[in-house]
Amino acid sequence: MKQTIMFLTLFSVIGLAQEFHTTSIKTTGRIYATQDTLLSTTIDWNNGNCKIKSLTANTTFNMTNTVNGAQITVVVYNSSTYTVAWNCTEATIVWSGGTTPTQTTGGKTDIYSFIRAGGKIYGTFIQNF
């Protein structure tokens, strides 16, 4: 019995043991992805869940690789009077209140949050920072 326990401990220490979860993973602490500064207008949901963009022109953001259950936040800084539009060919984007928000202007930051559920992307926003 002692040899078996010793073997399992060594097996785990050298990183060969794996644990598989089929229903859920519980964690204490935080899980996050690194912030992604957008250099284009493509918002790839596979590349982290926090995007930052400083507008330099009127912009249409195009979402890709969306999956049900995923969430993403996009922080948009507008130094001028640029406009923002949102597009996704994988799912319909619906907004809180039923209307696409208008990006604030004149050196302000707006924060957009999205979650995909049931084949739709639900968008919310807070503005004028």
Buried (B, 14 or more C-beta within 10 A) or exposed (E): EEEEEEEEEEEEEEEEEEEEEEEEEEEEEEEEEEEBEBEEBEBBBEBBBBBBBEBEEEBEBBBEEBEEEBEBBBBBBBEEEBEBEBEBEEBEBEBEEEEBBEBBBEEBBBEBBBBBEEEBBBBBBEBEE
